[in-house]
Amino acid sequence: MLIINIKNTDSLERALKILKRKVVDTKQLQNLRNRKEFEKPSVKRRSEINKAKYIQKKKDALNK
């Protein structure tokens, strides 16, 4: 649960801005989207390996 301390002088827009920032920083929305459907551990591992290959390929291209 995210807690946002609001002063009496703060506006509602400011409070919403702080809330949105905290949601992004804690990756709360990303976790919700990932947990929407169950993903088998083997599929999760495969996607992590593919992501690592992609990143390595990008780094190799920059070093050439």
C-alpha positions as CSV (number, residue, x, y, z in Angstrom):
1,M,0.0,0.0,0.0
2,L,1.4,3.4,-1.0
3,I,1.1,6.2,1.6
4,I,1.1,9.8,0.4
5,N,1.4,12.6,3.0
6,I,-0.5,15.6,1.9
7,K,-0.2,19.0,3.5
8,N,-3.2,21.3,3.6
9,T,-1.6,23.7,1.1
10,D,-1.0,20.9,-1.5
11,S,-3.5,20.6,-4.3
12,L,-5.2,17.5,-5.6
13,E,-3.2,17.6,-8.8
14,R,0.0,17.6,-6.8
15,A,-1.1,14.6,-4.8
16,L,-2.0,12.7,-7.9
17,K,1.4,13.5,-9.4
18,I,3.1,12.1,-6.3
19,L,0.9,9.0,-6.4
20,K,1.7,8.3,-10.1
21,R,5.4,8.8,-9.4
22,K,5.4,6.3,-6.5
23,V,3.5,3.8,-8.7
24,V,6.1,4.0,-11.4
25,D,9.0,3.9,-8.9
26,T,7.7,0.8,-7.1
27,K,6.8,-1.0,-10.4
28,Q,3.4,-1.7,-9.0
29,L,1.6,-1.4,-12.3
30,Q,4.1,-3.6,-14.1
31,N,3.7,-6.3,-11.5
32,L,-0.1,-6.2,-11.9
33,R,0.2,-6.6,-15.7
34,N,2.7,-9.5,-15.3
35,R,0.4,-11.3,-12.8
36,K,-2.7,-10.9,-15.0
37,E,-2.1,-14.4,-16.5
38,F,0.0,-17.2,-15.1
39,E,3.3,-17.8,-16.8
40,K,5.0,-21.1,-16.5
41,P,8.5,-21.0,-15.0
42,S,10.0,-22.5,-18.2
43,V,8.4,-19.7,-20.3
44,K,9.6,-17.1,-17.9
45,R,13.1,-18.5,-18.1
46,R,13.0,-18.6,-21.9
47,S,11.9,-15.0,-22.1
48,E,14.7,-13.9,-19.7
49,I,17.3,-15.8,-21.8
50,N,15.9,-14.1,-25.0
51,K,16.1,-10.7,-23.3
52,A,19.7,-11.4,-22.2
53,K,20.6,-12.4,-25.8
54,Y,19.0,-9.2,-27.2
55,I,20.9,-7.0,-24.7
56,Q,24.2,-8.8,-25.4
57,K,23.7,-8.4,-29.2
58,K,23.1,-4.7,-28.7
59,K,26.2,-4.3,-26.6
60,D,28.3,-6.2,-29.1
61,A,27.0,-4.0,-31.9
62,L,28.1,-0.9,-30.0
63,N,31.6,-2.3,-29.3
64,K,32.4,-3.0,-33.0
